[in-house]
Amino acid sequence: MNENFSKNLRKLRLEKKLTQEQVAEKLGVSAQAVSRWETNVTSPDIMLLPEIARIYGVLVDDLFKESPQGYSNLADRLLAVYEDTYKHEDFMTAYLEFERMEKEGILTAEDYRGYGWLHMRMSQICKNKTMEYYRRSMELSKENDTEFYYLMKGCMISFRAELGEGRKCVEEQLQAVKDEPENVGELVSLVCAYYWAKQYEECYKVVKDAIAKYPEDPRFYGLAGDVCEELEKYDEAFLYWEKHMELQSRWLESLVSIAFCREKLGEYDKAYEAWMRLVDMMIEKGSDVSANWPREQAKRCKEKLGKQE
C-alpha cells in the first residue's frame, strides 16, 4: 500500500481540524475504517476516493503525492489547476464544483471571490479568442466571399465597441472609406461603426446618403431601421425594416426588430402579428424547432393583450 496515501489522509484531516468520527460520518463508514486507512492497514474502496478528496479539498492524485498542499475546499484546488493551465475543461471542472457548492449554500465570501475570479479570467480568455477567431474568419473569406467577410467585419466592430473601441472603429472606417470610396462593404462597415459607437445622428445621415446611392443594397435598410429606432423615428424604422425584408427575405433579423419595437411601443397586437409571421416564415424554411422561440414570444404578447382588455 502507498505510505504517502495513509500519511496524507491523517495530515489533511488534521489540517481540516476533523476527527476520524466526523470523516467517517461524511463517508458513511466506521471510524475504525478511517483509522485503519491512516495507519496503512487497509485502503478505502476506490469508489470513495473522489469523496475523500473533496472532503480534504484536494484532487484524487494529490492523495498519493508526497506532502500535498492543503486547500480550503475542492473548488479552491480546482481553481489552482485552472490558474496553472487555463484550459477550458479545467474551467468547467472548477465551475461545476463551485456551482454544486452554491446550490448547497456552503460558499463563503472567499469562495465567491474565487468563483468571480474564475469567470473574470475565463471572460478575458473568451474575449481574446473571439477576436482571434473573427480575424481568422475574415482572413479566410476576404478573397472568395466578400459578403461574408463584411458580415464578419460588422460582428468584429460590434464586439470591439462592447470593449470600448467604438470611436476607434469609426476612425478606422472613415479612413477605409476614404481609401476605397467605391467599396460598398466598407461603407456598410462605417454605418455599423457609427451605430455601435452610439453616434446615432452621424449614423442616420450616412445611412440615408448610402441608401440614396445604393437603393438595392439590403444591408443599409436593416441598419437604417435600427438607428431610426434609437432616434425614436419609429415610422421610418418600420418602413426600413420592411424594405430590408423585401430585398433579402432570408435574413429575419428585421422582423425580430419589428416585433420587439412594437412591444416597446405597447402595440402588442401588432407585435403578436409580427411574431406569428416569423413563426410561419421559419416553418416555411423547414426550421420547425427554431419556430418555438417566436411562438413563445407571440404567446406572451397575447397574454399581455388579455391583461390590457
C-alpha positions as CSV (number, residue, x, y, z in Angstrom):
1,M,0.0,0.0,0.0
2,N,1.1,3.6,-0.6
3,E,2.6,5.1,2.5
4,N,2.2,8.6,1.2
5,F,-1.6,7.9,0.9
6,S,-2.0,6.9,4.6
7,K,0.2,9.7,5.8
8,N,-1.7,12.3,3.7
9,L,-5.1,11.1,5.0
10,R,-4.0,11.9,8.5
11,K,-2.2,15.1,7.6
12,L,-5.1,16.5,5.6
13,R,-7.7,15.5,8.2
14,L,-5.8,17.3,10.9
15,E,-5.4,20.4,8.7
16,K,-9.1,20.4,8.4
17,K,-9.5,20.0,12.1
18,L,-11.7,17.0,11.6
19,T,-11.9,13.9,13.8
20,Q,-11.9,10.4,12.5
21,E,-15.5,10.1,13.6
22,Q,-16.5,13.2,11.6
23,V,-14.8,11.9,8.4
24,A,-16.4,8.5,8.9
25,E,-19.8,10.1,9.1
26,K,-19.3,12.1,6.0
27,L,-18.2,8.9,4.1
28,G,-20.7,6.5,5.6
29,V,-18.1,4.2,7.1
30,S,-16.9,3.4,10.6
31,A,-14.3,5.5,12.5
32,Q,-12.3,2.3,12.8
33,A,-12.1,2.1,9.0
34,V,-10.7,5.6,8.8
35,S,-8.2,4.7,11.4
36,R,-7.0,1.7,9.5
37,W,-6.6,3.8,6.4
38,E,-4.4,6.3,8.2
39,T,-2.2,3.6,9.7
40,N,-1.8,1.9,6.4
41,V,-3.5,-1.3,7.5
42,T,-6.2,-1.2,4.8
43,S,-7.2,1.0,1.9
44,P,-10.6,2.5,1.2
45,D,-12.8,1.4,-1.7
46,I,-11.6,3.1,-4.8
47,M,-15.1,4.5,-5.3
48,L,-14.7,6.5,-2.1
49,L,-11.5,8.3,-3.3
50,P,-13.3,11.3,-5.1
51,E,-15.4,12.0,-2.0
52,I,-12.4,11.7,0.3
53,A,-10.5,14.1,-1.9
54,R,-13.5,16.5,-1.9
55,I,-13.6,16.5,1.9
56,Y,-10.0,17.4,2.2
57,G,-10.1,19.9,-0.7
58,V,-7.6,18.2,-3.0
59,L,-7.6,16.1,-6.1
60,V,-7.5,12.3,-6.0
61,D,-4.0,12.4,-7.4
62,D,-2.9,14.7,-4.5
63,L,-3.7,11.9,-2.0
64,F,-0.8,9.9,-3.3
65,K,1.8,12.7,-3.6
66,E,4.4,13.5,-1.0
67,S,3.3,16.3,1.3
68,P,0.4,17.7,-0.9
69,Q,-0.7,21.3,-0.3
70,G,-4.0,21.6,1.5
71,Y,-6.8,23.8,0.2
72,S,-9.8,25.2,1.8
73,N,-12.0,23.0,-0.4
74,L,-12.0,21.2,-3.7
75,A,-13.2,24.2,-5.6
76,D,-10.2,26.2,-4.4
77,R,-7.9,23.3,-5.5
78,L,-9.6,23.2,-8.9
79,L,-9.2,26.9,-9.2
80,A,-5.5,26.5,-8.8
81,V,-5.5,23.9,-11.6
82,Y,-7.2,26.3,-13.9
83,E,-4.9,29.1,-12.9
84,D,-2.0,26.9,-14.0
85,T,-3.4,25.6,-17.3
86,Y,-6.2,28.0,-18.4
87,K,-7.8,25.1,-20.3
88,H,-11.5,25.2,-20.9
89,E,-12.0,21.7,-19.5
90,D,-10.3,22.8,-16.2
91,F,-12.6,25.9,-16.1
92,M,-15.6,23.7,-16.5
93,T,-14.5,21.3,-13.7
94,A,-13.9,24.2,-11.3
95,Y,-17.2,25.9,-12.4
96,L,-19.2,22.7,-11.7
97,E,-17.7,22.3,-8.3
98,F,-18.4,26.0,-7.4
99,E,-22.0,25.5,-8.8
100,R,-22.5,22.4,-6.6
101,M,-21.3,24.3,-3.5
102,E,-23.5,27.3,-4.3
103,K,-26.6,25.1,-4.6
104,E,-25.8,23.5,-1.3
105,G,-25.4,27.1,0.2
106,I,-21.9,26.5,1.5
107,L,-19.9,29.1,-0.4
108,T,-18.0,31.5,1.8
109,A,-17.1,35.1,1.0
110,E,-13.6,33.9,-0.1
111,D,-15.2,31.2,-2.2
112,Y,-17.3,33.8,-4.0
113,R,-14.1,35.8,-4.7
114,G,-12.6,32.7,-6.3
115,Y,-15.8,32.0,-8.2
116,G,-15.7,35.6,-9.5
117,W,-12.0,35.4,-10.4
118,L,-12.7,32.1,-12.3
119,H,-15.3,33.8,-14.5
120,M,-13.3,37.0,-14.9
121,R,-10.3,35.1,-16.2
122,M,-12.3,33.0,-18.5
123,S,-14.1,36.0,-19.9
124,Q,-10.8,37.6,-20.7
125,I,-9.7,34.5,-22.5
126,C,-13.0,34.3,-24.3
127,K,-12.6,37.9,-25.5
128,N,-9.2,37.2,-26.9
129,K,-10.5,34.0,-28.6
130,T,-13.4,35.9,-30.0
131,M,-11.1,38.5,-31.6
132,E,-8.8,35.7,-32.9
133,Y,-11.5,33.6,-34.5
134,Y,-13.3,36.6,-36.0
135,R,-10.0,37.7,-37.6
136,R,-9.4,34.1,-38.9
137,S,-12.9,34.1,-40.4
138,M,-12.3,37.4,-42.1
139,E,-8.9,36.2,-43.5
140,L,-10.4,33.0,-44.9
141,S,-13.4,34.8,-46.5
142,K,-11.8,38.0,-47.8
143,E,-10.8,36.7,-51.2
144,N,-13.7,34.3,-52.0
145,D,-16.8,35.5,-50.1
146,T,-16.8,39.3,-49.7
147,E,-20.4,39.3,-48.4
148,F,-19.5,37.0,-45.6
149,Y,-16.3,39.0,-45.0
150,Y,-18.2,42.2,-44.4
151,L,-20.8,40.4,-42.3
152,M,-17.9,39.2,-40.0
153,K,-16.4,42.7,-40.1
154,G,-19.7,44.0,-38.7
155,C,-19.5,41.4,-36.0
156,M,-16.0,42.4,-35.2
157,I,-17.0,46.1,-35.0
158,S,-19.9,45.4,-32.6
159,F,-17.7,43.3,-30.4
160,R,-14.9,45.9,-30.3
161,A,-17.4,48.6,-29.4
162,E,-18.5,46.5,-26.4
163,L,-14.9,46.6,-25.4
164,G,-14.8,50.4,-25.5
165,E,-13.3,50.7,-29.0
166,G,-16.3,52.2,-30.7
167,R,-14.8,55.5,-31.6
168,K,-11.6,53.9,-32.8
169,C,-13.7,51.7,-35.2
170,V,-15.3,54.8,-36.5
171,E,-12.0,56.4,-37.2
172,E,-10.7,53.3,-38.9
173,Q,-13.8,53.0,-41.1
174,L,-13.7,56.7,-42.1
175,Q,-10.1,56.1,-43.4
176,A,-11.2,52.8,-45.1
177,V,-14.0,54.6,-46.9
178,K,-11.6,57.4,-47.9
179,D,-9.1,54.9,-49.3
180,E,-11.8,52.9,-51.1
181,P,-14.7,55.3,-51.8
182,E,-16.5,52.8,-54.2
183,N,-16.3,49.8,-51.9
184,V,-19.8,49.4,-50.6
185,G,-18.7,46.9,-48.0
186,E,-16.5,49.5,-46.3
187,L,-19.4,52.0,-46.3
188,V,-21.7,49.4,-44.7
189,S,-19.0,48.9,-42.1
190,L,-18.8,52.6,-41.4
191,V,-22.6,52.7,-40.8
192,C,-22.1,49.7,-38.4
193,A,-19.2,51.6,-36.6
194,Y,-21.3,54.7,-36.1
195,Y,-24.2,52.6,-34.8
196,W,-22.2,50.6,-32.3
197,A,-20.3,53.7,-31.2
198,K,-23.8,55.1,-30.5
199,Q,-23.2,58.1,-32.7
200,Y,-26.7,57.8,-34.0
201,E,-27.1,61.2,-35.7
202,E,-24.0,60.6,-37.8
203,C,-25.1,57.1,-38.5
204,Y,-28.5,58.3,-39.7
205,K,-27.0,60.8,-42.0
206,V,-24.5,58.4,-43.6
207,V,-27.1,55.6,-44.0
208,K,-29.6,57.9,-45.6
209,D,-26.9,59.0,-48.1
210,A,-25.9,55.4,-48.7
211,I,-29.5,54.3,-49.5
212,A,-29.8,57.1,-52.0
213,K,-26.6,55.9,-53.7
214,Y,-27.2,52.2,-53.3
215,P,-31.0,51.7,-53.2
216,E,-30.9,48.0,-53.9
217,D,-28.4,47.0,-51.2
218,P,-30.5,45.4,-48.4
219,R,-27.8,45.8,-45.7
220,F,-28.4,49.6,-45.4
221,Y,-32.1,49.2,-44.8
222,G,-31.7,46.9,-41.8
223,L,-29.2,49.3,-40.3
224,A,-31.4,52.3,-41.1
225,G,-34.3,50.7,-39.2
226,D,-32.1,50.0,-36.2
227,V,-30.7,53.6,-36.0
228,C,-34.2,55.1,-36.5
229,E,-35.4,53.1,-33.6
230,E,-32.7,54.6,-31.4
231,L,-33.7,58.1,-32.6
232,E,-37.3,57.3,-31.9
233,K,-38.2,57.7,-35.6
234,Y,-40.4,54.6,-35.4
235,D,-42.5,55.1,-38.5
236,E,-39.3,55.3,-40.6
237,A,-37.8,52.3,-38.7
238,F,-40.7,50.1,-39.7
239,L,-40.5,51.1,-43.3
240,Y,-36.8,50.4,-43.5
241,W,-37.1,47.0,-41.8
242,E,-39.9,46.0,-44.2
243,K,-37.8,47.1,-47.1
244,H,-34.9,45.1,-45.8
245,M,-37.2,42.0,-45.6
246,E,-38.4,42.7,-49.1
247,L,-34.9,42.8,-50.6
248,Q,-33.4,40.0,-48.5
249,S,-36.1,37.7,-47.1
250,R,-33.6,35.0,-45.9
251,W,-32.5,37.3,-43.1
252,L,-35.2,37.5,-40.4
253,E,-33.5,39.9,-38.0
254,S,-35.5,42.9,-39.2
255,L,-38.8,41.0,-38.4
256,V,-37.5,40.3,-34.9
257,S,-36.7,44.1,-34.6
258,I,-40.2,44.9,-35.8
259,A,-41.7,42.6,-33.2
260,F,-39.6,43.9,-30.3
261,C,-40.2,47.5,-31.3
262,R,-43.9,47.0,-31.4
263,E,-43.8,45.6,-27.9
264,K,-41.7,48.5,-26.7
265,L,-44.4,50.8,-28.0
266,G,-47.1,48.8,-26.3
267,E,-48.6,47.7,-29.6
268,Y,-49.0,44.0,-28.5
269,D,-51.5,43.2,-31.2
270,K,-49.0,44.2,-33.9
271,A,-46.2,42.6,-32.1
272,Y,-48.2,39.3,-31.9
273,E,-48.7,39.5,-35.7
274,A,-45.0,40.1,-36.3
275,W,-44.0,37.1,-34.1
276,M,-46.6,34.8,-35.8
277,R,-45.4,36.0,-39.2
278,L,-41.9,35.0,-38.1
279,V,-43.2,31.6,-37.0
280,D,-44.8,31.0,-40.4
281,M,-41.6,32.0,-42.2
282,M,-39.4,29.7,-40.1
283,I,-41.8,26.8,-40.6
284,E,-41.8,27.5,-44.4
285,K,-38.0,27.3,-44.3
286,G,-38.1,24.0,-42.5
287,S,-37.0,25.4,-39.1
288,D,-39.8,23.9,-37.0
289,V,-37.7,23.8,-33.8
290,S,-36.5,27.4,-34.3
291,A,-40.1,28.5,-34.6
292,N,-40.7,27.6,-30.9
293,W,-39.0,30.8,-29.7
294,P,-41.1,33.3,-31.7
295,R,-44.1,31.2,-30.9
296,E,-43.4,31.7,-27.2
297,Q,-42.9,35.5,-27.7
298,A,-46.3,35.6,-29.6
299,K,-48.0,33.8,-26.7
300,R,-46.5,36.3,-24.2
301,C,-47.9,39.2,-26.3
302,K,-51.3,37.6,-26.4
303,E,-51.3,37.3,-22.6
304,K,-50.5,40.9,-22.3
305,L,-53.3,41.8,-24.7
306,G,-55.7,39.9,-22.4
307,K,-54.5,41.9,-19.4
308,Q,-55.0,45.2,-21.3
309,E,-58.6,44.2,-22.1
